[in-house]
């Protein structure tokens, strides 16, 4: 990939949640970004910021267990996250890229740790 490293771009997305830096995550996501998870199947960028971004307040940290570029345009990330109240969980996400920005994320919920 010319320009920005995709793995670092995905790291920035998680870092934005840890630091509550909405501007950072806005710079990572494409204008036509779409988010998929079981409760939010195919929501657009505006709905993502309305429904998902408030969760940044509940996140203390992410530990990336797996971060791998796959299929040319995708990055697979498995993480263990610690919430502000100490509870922990594990998920896997696929970040799809259009150029240097993430245009789609698919979340596969894991379990509580």
C-alpha positions as CSV (number, residue, x, y, z in Angstrom):
1,X,0.0,0.0,0.0
2,X,1.3,3.4,-0.9
3,X,1.2,6.0,1.9
4,X,-0.1,5.1,5.3
5,X,0.3,1.6,6.8
6,X,-3.0,-0.1,7.2
7,X,-2.0,-1.9,10.4
8,X,-1.2,1.5,12.0
9,X,-4.5,2.9,10.7
10,X,-6.4,0.2,12.5
11,X,-4.2,0.7,15.7
12,X,-5.2,4.4,15.5
13,X,-8.9,3.4,15.5
14,X,-8.5,1.5,18.7
15,X,-6.2,4.3,20.2
16,X,-9.0,6.8,19.5
17,X,-11.3,4.9,21.8
18,X,-8.7,4.6,24.5
19,X,-7.9,8.3,24.4
20,X,-11.5,9.5,23.6
21,X,-10.2,11.2,20.5
22,X,-13.1,11.4,18.1
23,X,-11.1,13.5,15.6
24,X,-8.5,10.7,15.3
25,X,-11.2,8.1,14.5
26,X,-12.9,10.5,12.1
27,X,-9.7,10.7,10.1
28,X,-9.5,6.9,9.9
29,X,-13.0,6.3,8.5
30,X,-14.1,7.0,4.9
31,X,-17.0,9.3,4.2
32,X,-19.1,6.4,3.0
33,X,-18.1,4.2,6.0
34,X,-20.5,1.3,6.9
35,X,-20.5,-0.6,10.2
36,X,-21.8,-4.1,10.8
37,X,-22.5,-5.9,14.1
38,X,-25.4,-8.1,15.2
39,X,-27.3,-5.1,16.7
40,X,-26.2,-2.7,14.0
41,X,-26.3,-4.4,10.6
42,X,-25.1,-1.9,8.0
43,X,-25.4,1.5,9.7
44,X,-23.8,4.5,8.1
45,X,-21.1,6.8,9.5
46,X,-23.5,9.2,11.1
47,X,-25.4,6.4,12.9
48,X,-22.1,4.8,13.9
49,X,-21.0,8.0,15.7
50,X,-24.4,8.3,17.3
51,X,-24.7,4.7,18.4
52,X,-21.2,3.4,18.8
53,X,-18.9,6.3,19.6
54,X,-20.4,6.9,23.1
55,X,-18.9,3.5,24.1
56,X,-15.5,5.2,24.1
57,X,-16.4,6.5,27.5
58,X,-16.6,2.9,28.8
59,X,-13.3,1.7,27.3
60,X,-10.1,1.8,29.3
61,X,-7.8,-0.1,26.9
62,X,-7.4,-2.6,24.0
63,X,-4.8,-5.3,23.8
64,X,-4.4,-6.4,20.2
65,X,-4.0,-10.2,20.2
66,X,-4.0,-10.5,16.5
67,X,-3.5,-7.9,13.8
68,X,-3.1,-9.2,10.3
69,X,-3.5,-7.8,6.8
70,X,-5.6,-10.2,4.7
71,X,-6.8,-10.3,1.2
72,X,-5.1,-7.2,0.1
73,X,-7.8,-4.7,1.3
74,X,-8.6,-6.0,4.8
75,X,-7.1,-6.1,8.3
76,X,-8.3,-8.7,10.8
77,X,-8.0,-7.7,14.4
78,X,-8.7,-9.7,17.5
79,X,-8.6,-7.8,20.7
80,X,-9.1,-8.0,24.4
81,X,-10.6,-4.9,25.9
82,X,-10.8,-3.7,29.5
83,X,-13.7,-1.4,30.4
84,X,-13.4,1.5,32.8
85,X,-15.2,-0.6,35.4
86,X,-12.6,-3.4,35.1
87,X,-14.7,-5.9,33.1
88,X,-13.0,-7.5,30.1
89,X,-14.2,-8.9,26.8
90,X,-12.8,-10.3,23.5
91,X,-13.9,-9.6,19.9
92,X,-12.7,-9.9,16.4
93,X,-13.2,-7.3,13.7
94,X,-12.5,-7.1,9.9
95,X,-11.6,-3.6,8.7
96,X,-12.0,-3.2,4.9
97,X,-10.1,-0.4,3.2
98,X,-10.8,1.8,0.2
99,X,-7.5,3.5,-0.4
100,X,-6.0,4.7,2.9
101,X,-9.3,4.8,4.9
102,X,-11.5,2.2,6.4
103,X,-14.8,2.0,4.6
104,X,-16.4,-1.0,6.3
105,X,-16.0,-2.7,9.7
106,X,-17.6,-6.1,10.5
107,X,-17.6,-6.9,14.3
108,X,-17.8,-10.5,15.5
109,X,-18.6,-10.6,19.2
110,X,-16.5,-12.9,21.3
111,X,-17.0,-13.3,25.0
112,X,-16.5,-11.8,28.4
113,X,-13.2,-12.6,30.0
